């Protein structure tokens, strides 16, 4: 194989210090949370769209593949495909493209490049006194805003659907005749003013809507994105319902459905977590790094010690003070009799905070730990990124060091995700719970269940498959578990909305008309298959 590193250096497009040779590239970008490192031949760090265009043109000439990454932190799904090819694999690192452009501070429109992280955008909005929130996720402060939107991800702030909040984008297409200029909407071309404001505020443009082709695909390299931010609310409260009665599951889910339907636009997404998932958040794994599931006795003991319920509802309310006050009454009525309901602005929680701030020994120490988790969760709801969700990846690798920046792939964590969509019906959700609780233990995987309710008619469940990556048997069991969950789940109507790089090659069928259409589009836009072969394109 030709030494692509030397060819990239000789091309003179990128300065040599921003080109990584094979060993460096594999170490920096080839690690995943579910496999041996993927071999890479080189990596390049670009600083602007002009360099992206030149590299794509060079890739067409020299026949190498480019794999764009924004922050390369797509933990549990993978950033670089392990697609089999004889051509060199080169990572296109966009993390240095991290400029922020204030489109309209008053209206909450902001334009960002792919390297902008949650923390960077949050800091910018705070420093420049924007009255808007960062669209955060549980992936943490160091993850790209653009990448999450392009994966059609979501969060718990009012703008839950992150691609829905995207109003405009620019991209470099992989076709050798189209790559020298950036793709942008026809509205931008028609607008002869010097603001480009209409393009950046109106999502649907003119003619066929092509921006969506850039999501979950390998059809272009997005270099700029405008997003509509959610405004900081004048009033806010988080609500928590602690249910200790497993028999209340059906009315719990019905209550969540009614709240989302009746308070749409006021209540953000609602999470529903089971006892094992909650135990994993507040206690250390009693089995250490062993590939085994906690016994019911272990779970119940840890639950009693930490006062953990069978199910916990976590939601948020945003709006004018009077609206929030009225919404709290509606929520109370919908969840009446189902458990202990608390609001973050309640007198009880405020007293608990004051007491544990002064005294933190014995049982109060455990209460303080739980209150700390609640506070971090509220920060997420208000658009402030943190690492509250990341320790989950370390459940079978040992304790997390306080204050450490968590990087699950670099730290050798084993993590895969099963993320199906489920009808918002209590019987289907109960069937799903039983399906997870009976299936994952067969493979030594802890059944940790979270439902994220975005709309009143459909719910997503994120099931983390956490294992010891260093142990080959554990790794094999984890992959078998995920395969079984997907295959058996599809028979029950549980369909994933995201797939990891292995699943995309295994499960997406070339003969289906949808993927045949995608392939035709791919051939038209990328005739030499230079851009991320194998990514959502069987």
Buried (B, 14 or more C-beta within 10 A) or exposed (E): EEEBBEBBBEBEBBEEEBBBBBEBBBBBBBBBBBBEEBEBBBBBBBBEBBBBBBBBBBBBEBBBBBBBBBBBBBBBBBBBBBBEBEBBBBBBBBBBBBEBEEBBBEEBBBBBBBBBBBBBBBBBBEEEEBEBBBBBBBBBBBBBBBBBBBBBBBBBBBBBBBBBBBBBBBBBBBBBEBBBEBBBBEBBEEBEEEEBBBBBBEBEBEEEEBBBBBBBBBBBBBBBBBBBBBBBBEBBBBBBBBBBBEEBBEBBBBBBBBBBEBBEEBBBBBBBBBBBBBBBBBBEBBBEBEBBBBEEEBBBBBBEEBEBBBBBBBBBBBBEEEBBEBBBEBBEEBBEEBBEBBBBBBEEBEEBBEBBEEEEEEEBEBBBBBBEBBBBBBBBBBBBBBBBBBBBBBBBBEEBEEEEEBBBBEBBBBBBBBBBBBBBBBEBBEBBBEBBEEBBBEBBBBBBBBBBBBBBEEBBBBBBBBBBBEBEEBBEBBBEBBBBBBEEBEEEEBEBBBBBBBBBBEBBEEEEEEBEEBEEBBEEBBEBBBBBBBBBBB
